[in-house]
Amino acid sequence: MTSAFSEPPALGPLLSSIHSPRDVKNLADENLPKLVAEIRHTLIDSLSKTGGHLGPNLGVVELSVALHRVFSTPEDKFVFDVSHQGYVHKMLTGRADQIHTIRTYKGLNGYLLRTESEHDSYGAGHAGTALSAALGMAAARDLSGGNHHIVAVAGDAAFTCGPTLEALNNIAETTKKFIVVLNDNEWSIDKNVGAIARYFNALQTHPTYAAVRRQAADFVEKVAGKTARTLAHKVEEGAKNLFFQNVLFEKFGLRYFGPIDGHDLPLLVRTFEHLKTLHEPVVLHIITEKGRGYKPALDNPGKFHGLGAYKVEDGSTDSTATPTCSDLFGRAVTDFAKKDPKIVAITAAMPGGTKLEIFKKELPDRYFDVGIAEEHAALFACGLATEGFRPFLAIYSTFMQRAYDMIVHDMALQGLPVRLCMDRGGLSGDDGPTHHGLFDIGYLRHIPGLIHMQPKDEDEFVDMLFTMAQYDAGPSAIRFPRGVIKSTPVKASPQLLEIGKAEVVADGVDVALIGLGTLFEMAERTKTQLEAQGLSVALINPRFIKPLDASVLEAYAKKCKILCTFEDHVLLNGFGAAVIDHLHTAGIHTPVERIGWPDEFIEHGKPETLRELHGVTAEAATAKILKHFSLA
């Protein structure tokens, strides 16, 4: 199976000559601005066809070139936080001619992968990992007697993450040779929030500090010699002590440099050359523009953080008349909250992705964005719940993994009615294994007292959210896919669902198909194929992953010759496994076939391509089932 890549872009003469970081070093200084321009042109052109993280990569072009100009990978190690801003790094390490394949099946991954290149020293897809991982590399280097450099590049939003702050607490005690680049553009996916964001803004905007810092830099440029450099450093230190007595990083034992212009390539190169000589851990604070060089991305950084195909001339994208699950979620919860003053909404730096921006606009006093801090978000929700509020906590399935301990220890153990709303539950397509929400059934279904559900269509989705809003007996969770589900008219007044009650859509005596959520339509197609073979087929919409509808499940297991479950989740410890567990405990031995994802990390690609590749199809289900009859 192959992927239909877009046409490769016509690389500029300089970019086409870059086959390794060594070629970046060999370029004449006067050619560097041309290389930067060619990289931006290629990014804008290529990503207009494939989609991807355009804004973040446009913002780090000069930084990426400077890093490869000064350091030498793979000996030196770059660790990019999240690594969605690693496209330029890929282009400078021999992959420029493949950039048109990014985020497509069998093409370049949208994040860094250790298996993709020796220059990708660490893979990632979630925020807050860079400093800890890079510090581990530095400790390993020191223990091995090495002398290479470790550079961690993290956006300002990553400093709201617990792991980042935990790493800061250990750097000075662990190594004396470590470089942190704070890439400050005031955005994660949406505008950064909180005290740390305000602190960084104060550092970069204080007029007196900025003026003194510029004078110190000018003095160093004009006067050669160690004495001048020492004096300039003292001037800058005096400014920091005068205006920012509590410079955060220096309290952690890291020497702070900056802020400097992250788009001044010569300045970046000179600064990195200097930082290489130091024998102390340092932080370089650079100021960049997310989306630099492309007006639509500068005007709308949130949209261009990560998006699908767009028109280069104006940045417009094709719209769809069908609302996404995120749209439905944001609208429904906001409408419920207008009638219930106890409902509050919480997100971890994702108001746009989860569509809680609707809630934020209409009910700002009950909306909370806590930054990229999922663990804190979960505990914060618990605190609200203890005081009688009804928190809806909206976090992608793949990010909710970070709050697992809080779900067990704080929500479930105390029976607190926090509503876990897991967007991207199931395959996340082009984003790949770091973002596929294929594990949440497994990590939630064994937790006592937790309700878990998944809708088959739009109307049922709103009913489930309404049911969650009314459910105060303990924590509840709902998983829903990226994009859209089956379009159905949504009732004017939502219906309260009976907890743990399945919907029997069609009766049958030969086969019972149990289609969970997104894959219910696949179960419908399987039913049609089996009936064409003369079989009597029951069709069940389970609605609830936990608790299972024991009466319906046992009745059809006794009535039918075989059951088949469908789930957009790994089979290991998934929904089908829960069905098998239940039937075994009930002493019912009817065979169960399962359609779902294998016990492996699933690559990136279009969902239809990946489903065909891994046998998550109606045709695969039909073939498995027919083997139990004489019709195969």
C-alpha positions as CSV (number, residue, x, y, z in Angstrom):
1,M,0.0,0.0,0.0
2,T,1.4,3.4,-1.0
3,S,0.6,6.9,-0.1
4,A,-0.5,9.6,-2.7
5,F,2.1,12.2,-1.9
6,S,1.6,15.8,-3.1
7,E,3.9,17.0,-5.8
8,P,7.4,17.8,-4.4
9,P,8.1,21.5,-4.2
10,A,10.7,23.1,-6.3
11,L,13.4,23.7,-3.6
12,G,15.5,26.8,-3.9
13,P,19.1,26.5,-5.0
14,L,20.5,26.8,-1.5
15,L,18.0,24.6,0.3
16,S,18.4,21.9,-2.4
17,S,22.2,21.9,-1.7
18,I,21.6,21.1,2.0
19,H,22.0,17.3,2.5
20,S,23.4,17.4,6.0
21,P,24.1,19.9,8.8
22,R,27.7,20.1,7.4
23,D,26.3,21.9,4.4
24,V,24.7,24.5,6.6
25,K,28.1,25.2,8.2
26,N,29.8,25.5,4.8
27,L,27.5,28.2,3.5
28,A,28.9,31.7,3.3
29,D,27.4,34.2,5.8
30,E,25.9,36.3,3.1
31,N,23.9,33.3,1.9
32,L,22.2,32.6,5.2
33,P,19.3,35.1,4.7
34,K,18.6,33.5,1.3
35,L,18.5,30.1,2.9
36,V,16.1,31.4,5.5
37,A,13.8,32.8,2.8
38,E,13.9,29.6,0.8
39,I,12.9,27.6,3.9
40,R,10.0,29.8,4.6
41,H,8.8,29.6,1.0
42,T,9.0,25.8,1.0
43,L,7.1,25.5,4.3
44,I,4.3,27.7,3.1
45,D,4.0,26.0,-0.2
46,S,4.4,22.4,1.0
47,L,2.1,22.6,4.0
48,S,-0.6,24.2,2.0
49,K,-1.1,20.8,0.4
50,T,-0.5,18.4,3.4
51,G,-1.4,20.6,6.4
52,G,0.7,20.7,9.5
53,H,2.2,23.0,12.1
54,L,2.9,26.0,9.9
55,G,3.0,28.8,12.5
56,P,5.4,27.2,15.0
57,N,7.9,26.3,12.2
58,L,7.8,29.7,10.5
59,G,8.8,31.1,13.9
60,V,11.9,29.0,14.4
61,V,13.6,29.2,11.0
62,E,16.5,31.4,12.1
63,L,16.8,29.5,15.4
64,S,17.1,26.2,13.6
65,V,19.7,27.5,11.1
66,A,21.7,29.0,14.0
67,L,21.7,25.8,15.9
68,H,23.0,23.8,13.0
69,R,25.5,26.5,12.1
70,V,27.1,26.3,15.6
71,F,26.5,22.8,16.8
72,S,27.1,19.4,15.1
73,T,24.4,16.8,15.2
74,P,24.2,13.9,15.7
75,E,27.1,14.2,18.1
76,D,25.5,17.2,19.7
77,K,21.9,16.7,20.7
78,F,18.9,18.9,20.2
79,V,15.7,18.1,22.1
80,F,12.7,20.0,20.9
81,D,9.7,20.2,23.3
82,V,6.6,18.7,21.7
83,S,8.8,18.7,18.5
84,H,6.0,20.0,16.3
85,Q,8.4,22.8,15.5
86,G,11.0,20.3,14.1
87,Y,10.2,20.6,10.4
88,V,13.1,23.1,9.7
89,H,15.4,20.8,11.6
90,K,14.3,17.9,9.3
91,M,15.0,20.1,6.3
92,L,18.5,20.9,7.5
93,T,19.3,17.3,8.2
94,G,18.8,15.8,4.7
95,R,15.0,15.6,4.5
96,A,14.2,18.8,2.6
97,D,13.3,16.8,-0.5
98,Q,10.8,14.8,1.5
99,I,9.0,17.7,3.3
100,H,6.1,17.4,0.9
101,T,5.4,14.0,2.4
102,I,5.0,15.2,6.0
103,R,2.1,13.8,7.9
104,T,1.1,11.4,5.0
105,Y,1.2,7.6,5.2
106,K,4.8,6.4,4.7
107,G,6.0,10.0,4.6
108,L,7.8,12.1,7.2
109,N,6.2,12.2,10.6
110,G,4.8,15.5,11.9
111,Y,7.0,15.2,15.0
112,L,10.6,14.1,15.6
113,L,11.2,10.3,15.6
114,R,14.3,8.5,16.7
115,T,13.7,5.9,14.0
116,E,13.4,8.5,11.2
117,S,16.9,10.0,11.5
118,E,20.0,9.8,13.6
119,H,19.7,13.6,14.0
120,D,16.4,13.2,15.9
121,S,17.9,12.4,19.3
122,Y,14.5,12.3,21.1
123,G,10.9,11.8,19.9
124,A,8.0,13.7,21.4
125,G,4.5,14.9,20.7
126,H,3.4,16.1,24.2
127,A,4.6,19.2,25.9
128,G,7.0,19.4,28.9
129,T,9.3,16.6,28.0
130,A,12.4,18.4,26.6
131,L,14.2,19.6,29.8
132,S,14.0,16.3,31.7
133,A,15.0,14.2,28.7
134,A,17.8,16.5,27.7
135,L,19.0,16.6,31.3
136,G,19.1,12.8,31.3
137,M,21.2,12.9,28.2
138,A,23.6,15.4,29.8
139,A,24.0,13.2,32.9
140,A,24.7,10.3,30.6
141,R,27.3,12.3,28.8
142,D,29.0,13.4,32.0
143,L,29.1,9.8,33.3
144,S,30.6,8.6,30.1
145,G,33.2,11.3,30.0
146,G,31.8,13.0,26.8
147,N,32.1,16.6,25.8
148,H,29.3,17.1,23.4
149,H,26.6,19.7,23.8
150,I,22.9,19.1,24.8
151,V,20.4,21.8,23.8
152,A,16.8,21.8,25.0
153,V,14.4,24.0,23.0
154,A,11.1,24.7,24.7
155,G,8.4,27.2,24.1
156,D,7.2,29.5,26.9
157,A,4.0,27.5,27.3
158,A,6.0,24.4,28.2
159,F,7.1,26.2,31.4
160,T,3.6,25.8,32.8
161,C,4.1,22.0,32.7
162,G,4.9,20.2,35.9
163,P,7.7,18.1,34.3
164,T,9.5,21.3,33.0
165,L,9.5,22.9,36.5
166,E,10.6,19.6,38.1
167,A,13.5,19.4,35.6
168,L,14.5,23.0,36.4
169,N,14.8,22.1,40.0
170,N,17.4,19.5,39.1
171,I,19.6,20.9,36.4
172,A,22.1,22.8,38.4
173,E,22.6,19.8,40.8
174,T,23.1,17.4,37.9
175,T,25.4,19.0,35.3
176,K,27.5,22.0,34.5
177,K,27.1,21.9,30.7
178,F,23.6,22.4,29.6
179,I,21.8,24.9,27.3
180,V,18.1,25.7,27.5
181,V,16.5,27.8,24.7
182,L,13.3,29.5,25.8
183,N,11.4,30.2,22.6
184,D,9.0,32.9,23.7
185,N,6.2,33.7,21.3
186,E,3.4,34.0,23.9
187,W,1.5,31.1,22.3
188,S,1.1,27.4,22.8
189,I,-1.8,26.4,20.6
190,D,-3.8,29.4,22.0
191,K,-2.7,32.5,23.8
192,N,-0.7,31.6,26.9
193,V,-2.2,32.2,30.3
194,G,-1.1,32.4,33.9
195,A,1.6,33.9,36.1
196,I,4.5,32.5,34.2
197,A,3.2,33.9,30.9
198,R,2.9,37.3,32.6
199,Y,6.4,37.0,34.0
200,F,8.0,36.2,30.6
201,N,6.1,39.1,29.1
202,A,7.5,41.4,31.8
203,L,11.0,40.3,31.1
204,Q,10.7,41.0,27.4
205,T,8.8,44.3,27.7
206,H,10.3,46.2,30.6
207,P,11.6,49.3,28.9
208,T,14.5,50.1,31.3
209,Y,15.8,46.6,31.4
210,A,15.6,46.3,27.6
211,A,17.5,49.6,27.2
212,V,20.3,48.6,29.6
213,R,20.5,45.2,27.9
214,R,20.9,46.8,24.5
215,Q,23.6,49.1,25.7
216,A,25.5,46.2,27.2
217,A,25.3,44.3,23.9
218,D,26.4,47.3,21.9
219,F,29.3,47.8,24.3
220,V,30.5,44.3,23.8
221,E,30.3,44.7,20.0
222,K,32.4,47.8,20.0
223,V,35.0,47.0,22.5
224,A,37.0,43.8,22.3
225,G,38.6,42.0,25.1
226,K,37.7,40.1,28.3
227,T,37.5,43.3,30.4
228,A,34.8,44.7,28.2
229,R,32.8,41.5,28.2
230,T,33.0,41.3,32.0
231,L,31.9,44.9,32.4
232,A,29.0,44.3,30.0
233,H,27.9,41.3,31.9
234,K,28.0,43.3,35.2
235,V,25.9,46.0,33.6
236,E,23.3,43.4,32.6
237,E,23.4,41.7,36.0
238,G,22.8,45.1,37.6
239,A,19.8,45.6,35.4
240,K,18.4,42.3,36.4
241,N,19.1,42.8,40.0
242,L,17.5,46.3,39.9
243,F,14.3,45.5,38.0
244,F,13.9,41.7,38.4
245,Q,15.3,40.7,41.7
246,N,13.6,37.3,41.4
247,V,14.8,36.2,37.9
248,L,13.2,32.8,37.9
249,F,16.0,30.8,36.2
250,E,18.8,32.2,38.2
251,K,17.0,31.1,41.4
252,F,17.1,27.6,39.9
253,G,20.9,28.0,39.4
254,L,20.8,28.6,35.6
255,R,22.5,31.7,34.2
256,Y,20.0,33.7,32.2
257,F,20.7,35.4,28.9
258,G,18.3,37.6,27.1
259,P,15.7,38.3,25.9
260,I,17.2,38.6,22.4
261,D,15.6,38.8,19.0
262,G,15.1,35.2,17.8
263,H,15.0,36.3,14.2
264,D,18.4,38.0,14.2
265,L,20.4,35.2,12.8
266,P,23.9,36.7,13.2
267,L,23.1,37.5,16.8
268,L,21.9,34.0,17.5
269,V,25.0,32.5,16.0
270,R,27.3,34.7,18.0
271,T,25.3,34.0,21.2
272,F,25.4,30.2,20.7
273,E,29.2,30.4,20.0
274,H,29.6,32.1,23.3
275,L,27.3,29.7,25.2
276,K,29.3,26.8,24.0
277,T,32.3,28.0,25.9
278,L,30.5,28.2,29.3
279,H,30.8,25.6,32.0
280,E,27.5,26.3,33.7
281,P,23.9,25.6,32.8
282,V,22.3,28.5,30.9
283,V,19.0,29.7,29.6
284,L,18.8,31.7,26.4
285,H,15.5,33.6,26.2
286,I,14.6,34.4,22.6
287,I,11.6,36.4,21.3
288,T,10.1,35.0,18.1
289,E,6.9,35.5,16.1
290,K,4.7,32.5,15.5
291,G,3.9,32.5,11.8
292,R,6.7,35.0,10.8
293,G,6.9,35.6,7.1
294,Y,3.3,34.7,6.3
295,K,0.6,37.3,7.0
296,P,-2.3,34.9,7.5
297,A,-0.4,33.0,10.1
298,L,0.7,36.1,11.9
299,D,-2.9,37.4,11.9
300,N,-4.3,34.1,13.2
301,P,-1.7,32.2,15.2
302,G,-4.2,29.8,16.7
303,K,-5.6,28.6,13.4
304,F,-2.1,28.2,11.9
305,H,-0.6,26.4,14.9
306,G,-1.8,23.2,13.2
307,L,-4.2,22.9,10.3
308,G,-5.1,21.0,7.2
309,A,-4.6,22.1,3.6
310,Y,-5.1,25.8,2.8
311,K,-4.8,28.3,0.0
312,V,-1.4,30.0,-0.1
313,E,-2.7,33.3,-1.3
314,D,-4.9,34.1,1.7
315,G,-4.6,31.2,4.1
316,S,-8.3,30.2,3.7
317,T,-9.4,26.6,4.3
318,D,-12.4,24.7,3.1
319,S,-15.2,24.7,5.6
320,T,-17.7,22.0,6.3
321,A,-21.4,22.3,7.0
322,T,-21.3,19.4,9.4
323,P,-20.2,20.4,12.9
324,T,-17.3,18.5,14.4
325,C,-17.7,16.7,17.7
326,S,-15.7,19.5,19.3
327,D,-18.2,22.0,18.0
328,L,-21.1,20.0,19.4
329,F,-19.4,19.6,22.7
330,G,-18.6,23.3,23.1
331,R,-22.1,24.4,22.2
332,A,-23.9,21.8,24.3
333,V,-22.0,22.3,27.5
334,T,-22.3,26.1,27.2
335,D,-26.1,25.8,26.7
336,F,-26.3,23.4,29.7
337,A,-24.3,25.9,31.8
338,K,-26.6,28.7,31.0
339,K,-29.4,26.8,32.8
340,D,-27.2,25.4,35.6
341,P,-25.0,27.9,37.4
342,K,-23.0,25.0,39.0
343,I,-21.5,23.9,35.6
344,V,-18.0,25.1,35.0
345,A,-15.6,24.3,32.1
346,I,-11.8,23.6,32.4
347,T,-9.2,23.2,29.6
348,A,-5.5,22.7,29.6
349,A,-4.4,25.3,27.0
350,M,-6.9,24.0,24.4
351,P,-9.9,26.4,24.2
352,G,-9.8,26.2,20.4
353,G,-9.1,22.5,20.0
354,T,-11.9,21.5,22.5
355,K,-14.2,24.4,21.3
356,L,-14.5,25.6,24.9
357,E,-13.8,29.0,23.3
358,I,-17.6,29.1,22.9
359,F,-18.0,28.7,26.7
360,K,-15.2,31.2,27.3
361,K,-17.0,33.8,25.2
362,E,-20.5,33.4,26.6
363,L,-19.7,32.5,30.3
364,P,-16.2,33.8,31.0
365,D,-16.6,33.7,34.8
366,R,-17.0,30.0,34.8
367,Y,-14.3,29.1,32.3
368,F,-10.8,28.1,33.4
369,D,-7.8,27.7,31.2
370,V,-5.0,26.3,33.4
371,G,-2.2,26.1,30.8
372,I,-0.5,22.9,29.7
373,A,-1.0,21.3,33.1
374,E,-3.3,18.3,32.9
375,E,-2.5,17.0,36.4
376,H,-3.3,20.3,37.9
377,A,-6.4,20.6,35.8
378,A,-7.7,17.3,37.1
379,L,-7.0,18.2,40.8
380,F,-8.5,21.7,40.3
381,A,-11.7,20.0,39.0
382,C,-11.7,17.8,42.0
383,G,-11.6,20.8,44.3
384,L,-14.5,22.4,42.5
385,A,-16.5,19.2,42.7
386,T,-16.0,19.0,46.5
387,E,-17.9,22.4,46.7
388,G,-20.9,21.3,44.8
389,F,-19.9,22.5,41.3
390,R,-20.2,20.3,38.2
391,P,-16.8,20.6,36.3
392,F,-16.5,19.5,32.7
393,L,-12.8,18.8,32.1
394,A,-12.0,18.8,28.4
395,I,-8.7,17.2,27.5
396,Y,-7.7,15.1,24.5
397,S,-7.7,11.4,25.2
398,T,-3.9,11.2,24.6
399,F,-3.2,14.0,27.0
400,M,-5.6,12.7,29.7
401,Q,-3.0,9.9,30.2
402,R,-1.0,12.5,32.2
403,A,-3.8,12.9,34.8
404,Y,-4.2,9.2,35.4
405,D,-3.2,9.2,39.0
406,M,-5.6,12.0,39.8
407,I,-8.4,10.2,38.1
408,V,-7.8,7.1,40.3
409,H,-6.6,8.7,43.6
410,D,-8.6,11.9,43.7
411,M,-11.7,11.5,41.6
412,A,-12.7,7.9,41.8
413,L,-11.5,7.1,45.3
414,Q,-13.4,10.1,46.7
415,G,-16.4,9.6,44.4
416,L,-16.1,13.2,43.0
417,P,-18.4,14.0,40.0
418,V,-15.8,15.3,37.6
419,R,-16.8,15.0,33.9
420,L,-13.9,13.8,31.8
421,C,-14.5,14.9,28.2
422,M,-11.9,13.2,26.0
423,D,-11.7,14.6,22.5
424,R,-9.8,12.7,19.9
425,G,-10.9,9.4,21.5
426,G,-9.8,7.0,18.8
427,L,-7.5,7.3,15.7
428,S,-6.1,10.8,15.2
429,G,-4.9,10.2,11.7
430,D,-2.1,12.4,10.4
431,D,-0.9,13.3,13.9
432,G,0.3,9.7,14.5
433,P,1.1,7.6,17.5
434,T,1.6,10.5,20.0
435,H,-1.9,11.7,19.4
436,H,-4.0,8.6,18.7
437,G,-6.5,8.2,21.5
438,L,-6.4,4.4,21.5
439,F,-5.7,3.7,25.2
440,D,-8.3,5.4,27.3
441,I,-10.8,2.5,27.6
442,G,-7.9,0.4,28.9
443,Y,-6.7,2.9,31.4
444,L,-10.2,3.8,32.7
445,R,-12.3,0.6,32.6
446,H,-10.8,-1.0,35.7
447,I,-11.3,2.0,37.9
448,P,-14.1,1.4,40.4
449,G,-17.1,3.7,40.3
450,L,-16.2,5.4,37.0
451,I,-18.9,5.7,34.2
452,H,-17.6,5.6,30.6
453,M,-19.6,6.1,27.4
454,Q,-19.2,6.8,23.7
455,P,-21.9,8.0,21.3
456,K,-22.8,6.7,17.9
457,D,-24.2,9.9,16.4
458,E,-24.7,13.6,17.1
459,D,-28.0,13.4,18.9
460,E,-26.8,10.7,21.2
461,F,-23.7,12.7,21.9
462,V,-25.7,15.6,23.2
463,D,-27.9,13.2,25.3
464,M,-24.7,11.7,26.9
465,L,-23.3,15.2,27.7
466,F,-26.7,16.0,29.3
467,T,-26.7,12.8,31.3
468,M,-23.2,13.6,32.5
469,A,-24.3,17.0,33.6
470,Q,-27.0,15.5,35.8
471,Y,-24.8,12.6,37.1
472,D,-23.4,13.5,40.6
473,A,-22.7,10.0,42.0
474,G,-19.1,9.9,40.9
475,P,-16.7,10.6,38.0
476,S,-17.9,10.0,34.5
477,A,-16.1,10.0,31.1
478,I,-17.0,10.3,27.5
479,R,-14.8,9.6,24.5
480,F,-15.5,11.1,21.1
481,P,-13.6,11.3,17.9
482,R,-11.6,13.9,16.1
483,G,-13.8,15.4,13.4
484,V,-17.4,14.3,12.9
485,I,-19.6,11.4,13.8
486,K,-22.8,10.3,12.1
487,S,-25.0,13.3,11.4
488,T,-28.4,13.2,12.9
489,P,-31.0,15.8,13.9
490,V,-30.4,16.9,17.5
491,K,-33.5,17.1,19.7
492,A,-34.6,20.4,21.1
493,S,-34.5,18.9,24.6
494,P,-31.9,16.3,25.3
495,Q,-32.8,13.0,26.8
496,L,-31.5,11.6,30.1
497,L,-30.0,8.2,29.4
498,E,-30.3,5.3,31.8
499,I,-26.8,4.5,33.1
500,G,-25.5,1.3,31.7
501,K,-28.4,0.7,29.3
502,A,-27.6,-0.4,25.7
503,E,-29.7,0.2,22.6
504,V,-30.8,-2.8,20.7
505,V,-31.2,-1.5,17.1
506,A,-32.0,-4.8,15.4
507,D,-32.8,-8.3,16.6
508,G,-31.1,-11.5,15.2
509,V,-30.3,-15.1,16.2
510,D,-27.1,-16.0,14.3
511,V,-24.7,-13.1,15.0
512,A,-24.8,-10.1,17.4
513,L,-22.8,-7.1,16.3
514,I,-21.9,-4.7,19.0
515,G,-20.6,-1.4,17.5
516,L,-19.1,1.1,19.9
517,G,-19.3,4.8,19.0
518,T,-17.5,5.8,15.8
519,L,-17.4,2.2,14.5
520,F,-21.2,1.7,14.9
521,E,-21.5,2.5,11.2
522,M,-18.9,-0.2,10.4
523,A,-21.1,-2.7,12.3
524,E,-24.1,-1.6,10.2
525,R,-22.1,-2.3,7.0
526,T,-21.0,-5.7,8.4
527,K,-24.7,-6.5,9.1
528,T,-25.6,-5.8,5.5
529,Q,-22.8,-8.1,4.3
530,L,-23.7,-10.9,6.6
531,E,-27.4,-10.7,5.8
532,A,-26.5,-11.0,2.1
533,Q,-25.1,-14.4,3.1
534,G,-28.4,-15.4,4.7
535,L,-27.5,-14.8,8.3
536,S,-29.8,-13.4,11.0
537,V,-27.9,-10.5,12.5
538,A,-28.6,-8.5,15.7
539,L,-27.2,-4.9,15.9
540,I,-26.4,-3.4,19.3
541,N,-25.3,0.1,20.2
542,P,-23.7,-0.4,23.7
543,R,-23.5,3.3,24.6
544,F,-21.7,2.5,27.8
545,I,-18.3,1.0,28.1
546,K,-18.7,0.9,31.8
547,P,-21.0,-0.3,33.2
548,L,-21.9,-2.9,30.4
549,D,-25.5,-3.7,29.9
550,A,-25.2,-7.2,31.4
551,S,-28.8,-8.2,30.6
552,V,-28.6,-7.4,26.9
553,L,-25.1,-8.8,26.5
554,E,-25.9,-12.1,28.2
555,A,-29.2,-12.5,26.4
556,Y,-27.6,-12.2,22.9
557,A,-24.6,-14.3,23.9
558,K,-27.1,-17.1,24.8
559,K,-29.2,-16.5,21.7
560,C,-26.5,-16.1,19.0
561,K,-23.8,-18.4,17.8
562,I,-21.2,-15.6,17.8
563,L,-20.7,-12.0,19.0
564,C,-18.5,-9.4,17.3
565,T,-17.4,-6.2,18.9
566,F,-16.2,-3.0,17.1
567,E,-14.0,-0.3,18.8
568,D,-11.7,2.5,17.8
569,H,-9.2,1.4,20.4
570,V,-6.5,-1.2,20.9
571,L,-8.0,-4.6,21.5
572,L,-5.7,-5.3,24.4
573,N,-7.8,-4.4,27.5
574,G,-10.3,-2.6,25.4
575,F,-14.1,-2.8,25.0
576,G,-14.1,-6.2,23.4
577,A,-11.9,-7.5,26.2
578,A,-14.4,-6.2,28.7
579,V,-17.2,-8.1,26.9
580,I,-15.1,-11.3,27.0
581,D,-14.3,-10.8,30.7
582,H,-18.0,-10.3,31.6
583,L,-19.1,-13.4,29.6
584,H,-16.4,-15.5,31.2
585,T,-17.4,-14.4,34.7
586,A,-21.1,-15.2,33.8
587,G,-20.1,-18.7,32.6
588,I,-21.1,-18.0,29.0
589,H,-18.7,-19.4,26.4
590,T,-20.1,-18.0,23.2
591,P,-17.1,-17.0,20.9
592,V,-16.4,-13.3,20.5
593,E,-14.6,-11.9,17.5
594,R,-13.2,-8.4,17.9
595,I,-12.4,-5.5,15.5
596,G,-10.0,-2.9,16.7
597,W,-6.4,-1.9,16.7
598,P,-3.5,-4.3,17.3
599,D,-1.0,-4.3,20.3
600,E,1.3,-1.8,18.7
601,F,1.7,1.9,18.2
602,I,-0.1,2.9,15.0
603,E,1.6,5.0,12.4
604,H,0.3,8.3,11.0
605,G,-1.9,8.4,7.9
606,K,-5.5,8.9,6.8
607,P,-7.9,6.8,8.9
608,E,-9.2,4.9,5.9
609,T,-5.7,3.9,4.9
610,L,-4.8,2.8,8.4
611,R,-8.0,0.9,8.9
612,E,-7.5,-1.0,5.7
613,L,-3.9,-1.8,6.6
614,H,-4.8,-3.1,10.1
615,G,-8.0,-4.9,9.3
616,V,-10.3,-2.4,11.0
617,T,-13.0,-2.8,8.3
618,A,-16.4,-4.3,7.8
619,E,-14.9,-6.7,5.3
620,A,-12.4,-8.0,7.9
621,A,-15.2,-8.4,10.4
622,T,-17.4,-10.3,7.9
623,A,-14.5,-12.6,7.0
624,K,-13.8,-13.4,10.7
625,I,-17.5,-14.1,11.4
626,L,-18.1,-16.3,8.4
627,K,-15.3,-18.6,9.5
628,H,-17.7,-19.7,12.3
629,F,-20.2,-20.8,9.7
630,S,-20.0,-23.0,6.6
631,L,-20.3,-19.9,4.5
632,A,-16.7,-18.7,4.5
